Each structure stands twice: as C-alpha cells, then as structure tokens.
C-alpha cells in the first residue's frame, strides 16, 4: 500500500484500495485494525474521489461503528 500511495500521491485510488482492505478486515472481525484505515480512507478520498466511492467508504465506516455498538462517529 505505501509504495502505491507514494506513486499516486494526492490521488484517491490508493485510499479506495485502503477502504476495501479495511472492509475485508472488518468482515473478518478485525475491526480494531480496520477502523484507522477506514477513517483515513474516508478523509483522504473526500476532496477528489468519486462520490460513489466516498459514500461507500462512509457507509462501511458507519457499519463498523454500529457493529461496535457506537452511535456517534
């Protein structure tokens, strides 16, 4: 991930991949590992990423928080 992020600095693609990785970790029950990846991906994709990708990552973050019993983001 870090090599790809360096080559595509400022682009949303690496963070979209990071969101998918975080989603996979969350689905495997590894939510503690997934949360920081997903938070960063959401934040970094918002300025330039496609709206659908940003919305999907945010939806996954909401699901992660709901699975942990948290009501606030």
Buried (B, 14 or more C-beta within 10 A) or exposed (E): EEEEBEEEEEBBBBBBBBBBBBBEBBBEEEBEBBBEBBBBBBEBBBEEBEEEBBEBBBEBBEBBBEEEEEEEE
